[in-house]
Amino acid sequence: MCVEVAADDGTRVLLDLGMPLYDANHNDYPFGTPQRPTAELLASGVLCDIPGLYASDQTAPNYAAIVVTHSHLDHYGLAHHAHSAVPVYASRGTLAIFEVSKIFFPSAVLPADVRLLPDDESLRFGALTVTGIPVDHSAPDARALLVEGDGQKLIYSGDLRAHGRTGFRFEKLLADQRLRGADWLLLESTTLGAGGDSHGLRSEQEVEEALVALATGGPDKAVVVVASGQNLDRLVSCYRAAKRTGRKLVVDPYQAFVLQKLAPLSENIPQFTWDDVRVSFTHHQVEKLKAAGLMELAHEMGRAARVSTYALGAHAGSYLLCARGSWRTTQLLNRIGAANAELVWSMWGGYWNRDNCAVRIWAERAGVQAHFIHSGGHAWPADLERLMEALSARETIWVHTDRSADADDSEGQTALP
Ligand SMILES: [Zn+2]
């Protein structure tokens, strides 16, 4: 996603500058594409040709700022190609995720000059005013953006939904007087295609209930939930399901660090210092903390919450683990023992079907049937309709979808993650 807003006084602001989800043929881009040189990405059309935006332009930058809605790659993943004199603004939670990514993913592509998009005041750039409005999404602390200028008003929804743990934010949007009388509403519409069903269960609460049912049904087995380490709602659902079934939540140091950095957002975010949270260490993650000068934090995690893989296997039924979709998770599953684990795929189903999905390949070899327990980050069509009606902007423009504008309801479209 990338939206440009310009005012009559020449002020220009970008809302998001994301990495496209796939190419014109619906194929994934090769791993490492965002890290390719700017000129190469411009030539291949991955980057839009936007004069005055890139460092390679040789001219003074023509943009006052890039305001990022949330920490998903398709919204910020190309922002580092912009001229370093163009500041990038994001919410506190998004900045926290950037900080963690910098430590754990050395190849992460992050803008150099990131600044806080404040919660309680608008940003002013020439004739344009940008206000961040908190929304519910699978990335923590996501924002919709209200842009005002030249007597006009534009709302960009970013990615949002009504069915997560902060669904109340969606209901607040419906009643937000600041958003009334907009000229344009750019509304994400990921689920509008026929593939909308691929976004799983109807709500995050249903995810929690399904995990509780699974953890109750297989009392002697560890429940291993493979999810995005940055999906805060899912980590909380795992914690709640663990607690309700008398288990300990097990996270890795990366997830423990994410939870610690996001702690200021809510007192309900589980922390490794809590009695019912454990940390399973992997050597490479400790090395990353060490390289970042955070060895004391690693020691602190170890003292407060360390659990050995031996203990995970020996007392499998005492734990609900949150893991990630990498080959390292398959090592962990081997240590616990395939017969001692209920495997849960808790991400978009499309990722499971990818050729290089290490967890699927492991499950097929081990003869393990995975449970699919997930709810997507995007609003259901009925909620989009509610939002559109409540805001009644002069014009609504559907974005973040591959459903064509003239598609009728019977036409199949491919889902977005
Ligand atoms: Zn998103």
Residues whose N, C-alpha, C, O or C-beta is under 5 A from the ligand:
A	BS01	ZN	H72 D159
